Amino acid sequence: MRKIRVGLIGFGISGQVFHAPVMRSIAAFELVKVTARKAEQQALLKERFPQAEIALSADEIFADDTIELVVVATSNDMHYPMAKRALEAGKHVVVEKPFTNTVEQADELIALAKEKNLVLAPYHNLRFTSDFRTLVKIIKGGRLGRIVNLESRFDRFRNYLRPNAWREENLPGSGIFYDLGPHLIDQALQLFGKPNAVFADLAVQRDHAKTIDNFDCILYYDNLRVSLKGSMLAKEPTPRYRLFGMNGNFVKNGVDPQEALLRDGKFPDEDPNWGEEDPSIYGKLNIVEDGRDVEEIIASERGSYPDFYQNVADTILGQATLIASPDQARDVIRIIELGYQSQSERRVISTEDQLIAY
């Protein structure tokens, strides 16, 4: 098998947790060079990925003619310039979410990738989680009847500001609407397609906070409302999903286990049960079926972040097309922009002629 040589730009939490260990699971990839400037990053890289060479700058990756794929796992403000430089250097690119900070930037990258016939893949890995795959199964199964409302939440609890964290600063792409919002928006678009309109209430709630740390975004469809929420002050766990249909409800608590395992230093290729949820957090279906009340625990589907990277490898090798396309990621960014417009103007904003992939 021909190996696809990979350069990883950024070895902070994103590179350490969500990219390098997941790529390791894909036989077609060979991680050969990683930017790591801090001593602790370099030590961790040598320990966990000894085959990878340390690069002190992204220039070393762009200049390496043997590298075919560049993964951009930097701070959000650097996604666009790093992805652009990688494409200009003739590399395929994976970009951590958010894909870009503006639609203008997204459109430019998409056009450049098409011009150079290169793969450009946004890292929307939450399509590959146990909870989302289970939600898809429930909707497609039809037992809820016509879906009328989805409440989707992504919450955390940190009532203080993390020192020296770019996400806590008032910078382009900072705040949780850009950090967590893309996941929820992408999932909603995958489930239901293009909404008719958007409303968003964006807030700064924590003491001394400088950027958005709470959002409530509503996507309007003809006969459906999708409510997307995120908070940094959710001490009590909230349901991941609450799905309402004409026949009843489905509620999913808990979260996909993959992130926690990766943060603990586990590798997907070493765990035959990777992505399987503990039955204690399986979702509950509560419906009226054939004239009687039915309550049923629904076993979760298996999550697999490696499926994203396998699809990227197959696409580079000409054996598949991207599951998560840059056009789709561009529309996620447009929804975010419309959300900020809604917050500023305090009104519902139409999506007419705003989205291109749906």
Sequence and secondary structure as in RCSB ss.txt:
>XXXX:A:sequence
MRKIRVGLIGFGISGQVFHAPVMRSIAAFELVKVTARKAEQQALLKERFPQAEIALSADEIFADDTIELVVVATS
NDMHYPMAKRALEAGKHVVVEKPFTNTVEQADELIALAKEKNLVLAPYHNLRFTSDFRTLVKIIKGGRLGRIVNL
ESRFDRFRNYLRPNAWREENLPGSGIFYDLGPHLIDQALQLFGKPNAVFADLAVQRDHAKTIDNFDCILYYDNLR
VSLKGSMLAKEPTPRYRLFGMNGNFVKNGVDPQEALLRDGKFPDEDPNWGEEDPSIYGKLNIVEDGRDVEEIIAS
ERGSYPDFYQNVADTILGQATLIASPDQARDVIRIIELGYQSQSERRVISTEDQLIAY
>XXXX:A:secstr
   EEEEEE  SHIIIIIIHHHHTT TTEEEEEEE  SHHHHHHHHHH TTSEEESSHHHHHT TT  EEEE S 
GGGHHHHHHHHHHTT EEEEESSS SSHHHHHHHHHHHHHHT  EEEE GGGGSHHHHHHHHHHHH TT SEEEE
EEE   B  S  TT GGGSS TT SHHHHTHHHHHHHHHHHH   SEEEEEEE  STT  S  EEEEEEEETTEE
EEEEEESB  S   SEEEEETTEEEEE S  SHHHHHHTT  GGG TTTT   GGG EEEEEEETTEEEEEEE  
    THHHHHHHHHHHTTS   SS HHHHHHHHHHHHHHHHHHHHTS EE TTT S  
